[in-house]
Amino acid sequence: MSIKKTLLIIIFSLIFSIANAEEDLKSLGKFKDWQSFVLLKEGVKTCFAQSIPVVKAPKKLKRDPSRLFISFRPDENIKNEISVTNGYEFKLKAPVAAKSGKKSFDLFSKGRFAWVVDNEDEKKLISAMKKASRLMIIGNSEEGTQTTDHYSMMGFTKAYNSAKKSCS
């Protein structure tokens, strides 16, 4: 087989696999600073809303993108799961907090992600997020650098409702 034919087969295979991968993730819409998606992977459905920070501090710290998620996984009976990645490995046993106004919620971390400690706090945090204009996530990198990411809550309720409805 010629090199040109081999390259064409590789290129078409890549395009086909990328097209199939995109079919698995479907956007439910963009709602101001939030987006909602449905992911179908091997027959398992996951719905989630996500956002990126509007402010990241310290600005000079190099890190991967940060994201805040609310997920629903009906096959695992998981609803309202709040998770966050700050774009780095969290420092082991260091506190991670979500703050809105005077309210603060504790999160636990493992590797690059952190989650709300218990289901009751998740419900309270979601309620706070629906009323808030901003949410801050404060964490510490493995090197000990404290970061604060500010998330806009504009569009959160619509994105949350969209993801929840798609997985109910």
Backbone hydrogen bonds, N-H to C=O, Kabsch-Sander energy under -0.5 kcal/mol:
donor,donor_aa,acceptor,acceptor_aa,energy
6,T,2,S,-2.2
7,L,3,I,-2.7
8,L,4,K,-2.5
9,I,5,K,-2.5
10,I,6,T,-2.3
11,I,7,L,-2.8
12,F,8,L,-2.8
13,S,9,I,-2.3
14,L,10,I,-2.4
15,I,11,I,-2.6
16,F,12,F,-2.6
17,S,13,S,-2.5
18,I,14,L,-2.5
19,A,15,I,-2.5
20,N,16,F,-2.2
21,A,17,S,-2.1
22,E,18,I,-2.3
23,E,19,A,-1.5
24,D,20,N,-0.9
24,D,21,A,-0.7
25,L,21,A,-0.7
25,L,22,E,-0.8
26,K,24,D,-0.6
26,K,38,V,-3.0
28,L,36,S,-3.2
29,G,36,S,-1.0
31,F,34,W,-3.6
32,K,30,K,-0.5
33,D,154,M,-1.9
34,W,31,F,-2.0
35,Q,50,Q,-2.1
36,S,29,G,-2.1
37,F,48,F,-2.8
38,V,26,K,-2.4
39,L,46,T,-3.5
40,L,24,D,-2.8
40,L,38,V,-0.5
41,K,39,L,-0.6
41,K,44,V,-2.4
44,V,41,K,-1.9
45,K,43,G,-0.5
46,T,39,L,-2.4
47,C,72,F,-2.6
48,F,37,F,-2.2
49,A,70,I,-2.2
50,Q,35,Q,-2.6
51,S,68,L,-1.6
54,V,150,H,-3.0
55,V,150,H,-1.3
57,A,148,T,-1.7
61,L,58,P,-0.9
63,R,61,L,-0.5
64,D,87,G,-2.3
67,R,85,T,-2.2
68,L,51,S,-2.1
69,F,83,S,-3.1
70,I,49,A,-2.0
71,S,81,E,-2.6
72,F,47,C,-2.7
73,R,78,I,-2.7
76,E,73,R,-1.6
77,N,74,P,-1.2
78,I,73,R,-2.1
79,K,77,N,-0.5
81,E,71,S,-2.2
82,I,80,N,-0.7
83,S,69,F,-1.9
84,V,114,A,-1.9
85,T,67,R,-2.4
90,F,111,G,-3.2
91,K,140,N,-3.0
94,A,91,K,-1.8
96,V,107,L,-0.9
97,A,138,I,-2.4
98,A,105,F,-2.5
99,K,136,M,-2.9
100,S,103,K,-2.4
103,K,100,S,-2.2
105,F,98,A,-2.6
107,L,96,V,-2.6
108,F,115,W,-2.8
110,K,113,F,-2.7
113,F,110,K,-1.6
114,A,84,V,-1.9
115,W,108,F,-2.7
116,V,82,I,-1.0
117,V,106,D,-1.7
122,E,118,D,-1.8
123,K,119,N,-2.1
124,K,120,E,-2.1
125,L,121,D,-2.9
126,I,122,E,-2.7
127,S,123,K,-2.1
128,A,124,K,-2.3
129,M,125,L,-2.7
130,K,126,I,-2.0
131,K,127,S,-1.0
132,A,128,A,-1.8
135,L,151,Y,-2.2
136,M,99,K,-3.0
137,I,149,D,-2.5
138,I,97,A,-2.8
138,I,136,M,-0.5
139,G,137,I,-0.5
139,G,147,T,-1.9
141,S,145,T,-2.5
142,E,89,E,-1.4
144,G,141,S,-2.1
147,T,139,G,-3.0
148,T,57,A,-2.3
149,D,137,I,-2.5
150,H,55,V,-2.9
151,Y,135,L,-3.4
151,Y,149,D,-0.6
153,M,133,S,-2.3
156,F,153,M,-2.0
159,A,155,G,-2.3
160,Y,156,F,-3.3
161,N,157,T,-2.6
162,S,158,K,-2.1
163,A,159,A,-2.3
164,K,160,Y,-2.7
165,K,161,N,-2.6
166,S,162,S,-1.7
167,C,163,A,-0.9
167,C,164,K,-0.8
168,S,165,K,-1.2
